[in-house]
């Protein structure tokens, strides 16, 4: 009984101390995962805030127990993020806060926040990429905490796969669009348009399509989009409901409003300029570079951990050695292989 009373008194003292500290500090108020108020009112929203009030309860983000107890909110949308945009979403704030805690030397607190961050990101449905979820793993790699990095990556990827969170959202978005079309009694959808896409997408984009194929004016939506929500892997185009009774125009790839019928019945030809073709090539090359960089980063920090005396002084130096295949790099590659570190080259 004495132990229970002691524990309850300790909780009461911690709560009182937290309330007193917060009186002289900025407090961010979140409701359903969205920032709705900042106190004192004359202060500006900052990621440095130590205290947040989430759905009526105060939390100290310098306190590990509070970080571990911070509940995952419902993330209901209201008033277009209450004027704060995506930066006012609790998951986005916590992502920035975890980084600031580390910068300010509160590494343990930062770790606790990072270890739960993916749960908030997943619940918010803000369409993060897998690399966003795995950012903490990158931090751990840089700190040579390799086993933790691999463990966190496995945990996060397993969760994302199990819950179907990180996936190609194209089909999900397309299916939602089709539901909205049925709800508002339209059989028509418009396909987005932008410059610097591939040859196939360029022929199809910026048109109005019929979902059923029953229209005598507009072509039927390609079956590949109905089945996958996209034209091909990596496709960035989307479809949205179209109401011919309200508008007879559609945006072309330059952002100009053009006649919807003329645009939709134009010839299926690749009319990209040479600049558009170059820009598309640059886009695909940039994506490949980002994927390659992450792979090389994992190699480098594993080498630093296993062979600290042989590893290059920086990640950029490692990439230069690898790119030019210097004699020193080939020797390093052999040593790394002895430690079970496989170095991969691009084809």
C-alpha positions as a printed Julia matrix, in Angstrom:
347×3 Matrix{Float64}:
   0.0     0.0     0.0
   2.87    2.36    0.85
   4.52    1.59   -2.49
   1.28    2.38   -4.33
   0.82    5.65   -2.46
   4.44    6.57   -3.15
   3.96    5.87   -6.85
   0.75    7.91   -7.0
   2.38   10.8    -5.15
   5.28   10.72   -7.58
   2.89   10.91  -10.53
   1.07   13.8    -8.87
   4.33   15.7    -8.3
   5.44   15.13  -11.9
   2.1    16.33  -13.2
   2.21   19.44  -11.01
   5.77   20.2   -12.07
   4.79   19.82  -15.72
   1.86   22.19  -15.31
   4.07   24.79  -13.62
   6.77   24.57  -16.3
   4.25   24.89  -19.1
   2.85   28.13  -17.69
   6.0    29.96  -18.74
   6.51   28.09  -21.99
   4.91   27.89  -25.4
   2.24   25.19  -25.63
   0.92   23.83  -28.93
  -2.67   22.61  -28.85
  -3.61   19.75  -31.18
  -7.08   18.36  -31.75
  -7.45   15.16  -33.77
  -3.82   15.5   -34.84
  -4.19   19.07  -36.16
  -2.7    22.2   -34.62
  -5.51   24.53  -33.57
  -3.98   26.96  -31.06
  -0.67   28.29  -29.74
  -0.17   29.84  -26.32
   0.87   32.45  -25.4
  -1.27   33.77  -28.25
   1.25   36.42  -29.3
   3.93   33.81  -30.02
   4.51   32.1   -33.37
   4.29   28.36  -33.92
   7.74   26.81  -33.52
   9.11   23.27  -33.6
  11.17   24.16  -30.52
   8.06   24.02  -28.35
   8.62   21.67  -25.42
   4.98   21.16  -24.48
   2.01   20.05  -26.52
  -1.6    19.57  -25.52
  -3.02   16.71  -27.55
  -6.79   16.27  -27.3
  -6.97   17.88  -23.88
  -3.92   16.35  -22.21
  -0.54   17.99  -21.65
   2.7    16.26  -22.72
   6.32   17.23  -22.09
   8.46   16.27  -25.08
  11.59   16.47  -22.93
  10.19   13.66  -20.81
  10.64   10.11  -22.09
   7.6     8.79  -20.2
   5.4    11.42  -21.83
   6.87   10.68  -25.26
   6.16    6.98  -24.85
   2.59    7.67  -23.68
   1.68   10.19  -26.37
  -1.41    8.62  -28.03
  -1.9     8.26  -31.79
  -4.75   10.67  -32.64
  -7.52   10.14  -35.18
  -6.09   12.78  -37.55
  -9.52   14.0   -38.63
  -9.29   16.77  -41.21
 -10.94   20.06  -40.23
 -10.83   23.61  -41.59
  -8.06   22.72  -44.07
  -5.46   22.04  -41.36
  -6.75   25.09  -39.41
  -4.69   27.37  -41.63
  -1.33   25.75  -40.76
  -1.17   23.4   -43.73
   0.79   20.15  -43.51
   3.19   21.79  -41.02
   0.36   21.83  -38.48
  -0.15   18.09  -38.64
   1.09   16.39  -35.46
   3.15   13.8   -37.34
   4.99   16.53  -39.25
   5.64   18.47  -36.03
   6.97   15.36  -34.26
   9.26   14.61  -37.2
  10.8    18.08  -36.94
  10.85   17.89  -33.14
  12.75   14.58  -33.12
  15.46   16.14  -35.25
  15.68   19.26  -33.05
  15.94   17.18  -29.88
  18.98   15.48  -31.36
  20.52   18.77  -32.45
  20.08   20.07  -28.88
  21.81   17.03  -27.38
  18.68   15.21  -26.18
  19.54   12.05  -28.09
  17.71    9.63  -25.8
  14.51   11.66  -26.03
  14.98   11.92  -29.78
  15.37    8.15  -30.05
  12.16    7.52  -28.14
  10.27    9.92  -30.38
  11.77    8.55  -33.61
  10.93    4.97  -32.59
   7.22    5.84  -32.49
   7.15    8.42  -35.27
   6.22    5.94  -38.02
   2.97    5.16  -36.17
   1.92    8.82  -36.28
   2.96    9.13  -39.93
   0.97    6.04  -40.85
  -2.14    7.22  -39.0
  -2.07   10.69  -40.57
  -2.48    9.34  -44.12
  -0.34   12.19  -45.43
   1.0     9.93  -48.21
   4.6     9.65  -47.08
   7.08    7.7   -49.17
   8.94    4.71  -47.74
  12.13    6.78  -47.54
  10.3     9.24  -45.26
   9.34    6.45  -42.86
  12.91    5.14  -42.85
  14.61    8.47  -42.13
  15.47    7.41  -38.56
  17.32    4.4   -39.98
  19.47    6.8   -41.98
  20.23    8.75  -38.78
  21.25    5.55  -37.0
  23.49    4.55  -39.9
  25.32    7.86  -39.7
  25.86    7.28  -35.99
  27.23    3.79  -36.73
  24.41    2.17  -34.78
  24.12   -0.46  -37.49
  22.26   -3.19  -35.65
  19.69   -0.66  -34.44
  19.36    0.75  -37.96
  18.69   -2.71  -39.4
  16.3    -3.57  -36.58
  14.33   -0.35  -37.01
  14.2    -0.8   -40.79
  12.89   -4.34  -40.4
  10.31   -3.24  -37.82
   9.05   -0.31  -39.87
   8.96   -2.15  -43.19
   7.14   -5.05  -41.56
   4.53   -2.69  -40.11
   4.06   -0.84  -43.4
   3.67   -4.08  -45.34
   1.32   -5.63  -42.79
  -0.95   -2.6   -42.82
  -0.63   -1.89  -46.54
   0.51    1.66  -45.84
   3.47    2.21  -48.13
   2.27    1.04  -51.46
   1.58    2.48  -54.84
  -1.3     4.81  -54.05
  -2.32    5.12  -57.71
  -5.0     2.41  -57.56
  -6.33    3.65  -54.22
  -6.69    7.19  -55.56
  -8.28    5.96  -58.81
 -10.78    3.78  -56.94
 -11.73    6.71  -54.73
 -12.22    8.83  -57.84
 -14.51    6.2   -59.35
 -16.54    6.11  -56.11
 -16.89    9.89  -56.25
 -18.02    9.67  -59.88
 -20.78    7.24  -58.93
 -21.75    9.4   -55.97
 -22.12   12.5   -58.17
 -23.6    10.67  -61.15
 -20.9    11.27  -63.72
 -19.3     8.72  -66.02
 -16.49   11.07  -66.98
 -13.0    11.54  -65.56
 -10.18   13.85  -66.58
  -6.57   12.73  -66.65
  -4.0    15.18  -65.31
  -1.33   16.58  -67.58
   2.2    17.83  -67.1
   5.36   18.36  -69.08
   8.35   16.02  -69.0
   6.55   12.7   -68.91
   7.16    9.56  -70.95
   6.0     9.0   -74.54
   3.03    6.79  -73.6
   1.7     9.13  -70.91
   2.11   12.13  -73.17
  -0.27   10.55  -75.68
  -2.89    9.8   -73.03
  -2.69   12.79  -70.67
  -4.9    15.86  -70.67
  -8.02   14.09  -71.91
 -11.52   13.4   -70.63
 -12.42    9.7   -70.56
 -15.58    7.68  -70.09
 -15.4     5.06  -67.33
 -17.93    2.79  -68.97
 -17.04    3.5   -72.59
 -20.65    4.45  -73.32
 -19.87    8.04  -74.29
 -20.26    8.89  -77.97
 -17.81   11.79  -77.58
 -15.1    10.84  -75.13
 -12.87    7.73  -75.37
 -13.04    4.93  -72.82
 -10.56    5.13  -69.98
  -7.67    2.76  -70.78
  -8.09   -0.57  -69.03
  -4.6    -0.37  -67.5
  -5.67    2.71  -65.51
  -8.88    1.03  -64.35
  -6.9    -1.98  -63.14
  -3.81   -0.3   -61.68
  -4.68    3.38  -61.35
  -1.7     4.34  -63.51
  -0.27    4.01  -66.99
   2.98    2.35  -65.86
   5.2     1.96  -62.79
   6.35    5.36  -61.63
   3.54    7.14  -63.45
   2.63   10.43  -61.75
  -0.71   11.01  -63.47
  -4.05   10.93  -61.7
  -7.72   10.98  -62.69
 -10.47   13.16  -61.26
 -14.26   13.42  -61.82
 -15.28   15.62  -64.75
 -18.64   17.35  -65.22
 -19.26   18.43  -68.79
 -22.41   20.29  -67.75
 -20.32   22.65  -65.64
 -17.19   23.0   -67.76
 -16.19   22.39  -71.35
 -12.48   22.95  -70.8
  -9.59   20.93  -69.43
  -6.03   21.9   -68.49
  -3.31   20.88  -70.93
   0.25   20.01  -69.95
   1.23   23.69  -69.95
  -1.58   24.61  -67.57
  -3.69   26.29  -70.25
  -7.45   25.72  -70.39
  -8.33   24.08  -73.72
 -11.52   22.7   -75.24
 -12.21   19.36  -73.55
 -13.64   17.66  -76.63
 -10.81   18.77  -78.92
  -8.18   17.76  -76.37
  -9.8    14.37  -75.78
 -10.17   13.49  -79.46
  -6.76   14.74  -80.6
  -4.44   12.23  -82.32
  -2.55    9.82  -80.07
   0.91   11.08  -80.97
   4.02   11.94  -79.0
   4.21   15.71  -79.37
   6.82   16.3   -76.7
   9.49   18.88  -77.39
  13.15   17.93  -77.19
  13.36   19.84  -73.9
  10.48   17.81  -72.43
  12.18   14.59  -73.46
  15.44   15.69  -71.83
  13.64   16.72  -68.65
  11.94   13.33  -68.4
  15.28   11.59  -68.75
  16.69   13.85  -66.01
  13.75   13.0   -63.74
  14.24    9.23  -64.12
  18.0     9.58  -63.64
  17.47   11.61  -60.48
  15.21    8.93  -59.0
  17.78    6.26  -59.78
  20.51    8.39  -58.16
  18.5     8.68  -54.94
  17.97    4.92  -54.79
  21.66    4.3   -55.49
  22.74    6.83  -52.88
  20.79    5.04  -50.14
  22.34    1.71  -51.11
  25.85    3.23  -51.08
  25.18    4.89  -47.74
  24.43    1.54  -46.13
  27.62    0.07  -47.61
  29.76    2.97  -46.41
  28.62    3.01  -42.79
  28.96   -0.75  -42.52
  32.53   -0.39  -43.75
  33.19    2.42  -41.26
  31.93    0.17  -38.48
  33.85   -2.95  -39.55
  36.99   -1.31  -40.98
  37.39    2.1   -39.34
  41.09    2.4   -40.27
  40.48    1.6   -43.94
  37.24    3.47  -44.55
  37.32    6.8   -46.43
  36.92    9.88  -44.24
  33.54   10.79  -45.7
  30.6     9.3   -47.56
  31.28   11.57  -50.54
  34.89   10.31  -50.69
  33.62    6.72  -50.65
  31.3     7.42  -53.57
  34.12    9.04  -55.56
  36.36    6.01  -54.96
  33.58    3.67  -55.95
  32.7     5.61  -59.08
  36.3     5.7   -60.33
  37.18    2.19  -59.06
  40.54    3.24  -57.66
  43.12    0.66  -56.55
  42.46    1.57  -52.93
  38.77    1.02  -53.45
  39.3    -2.42  -54.99
  41.44   -3.37  -51.98
  38.76   -2.01  -49.67
  36.16   -4.02  -51.54
  38.11   -7.24  -50.91
  38.46   -6.48  -47.19
  34.78   -5.59  -46.94
  33.83   -8.85  -48.6
  35.8   -10.73  -45.91
  33.51   -9.08  -43.34
  30.39  -10.07  -45.26
  29.81   -6.62  -46.7
  28.69   -6.9   -50.3
  29.37   -3.9   -52.53
  27.04   -3.54  -55.5
  27.72   -1.7   -58.75
  25.13   -0.26  -61.08
  24.67   -2.07  -64.34
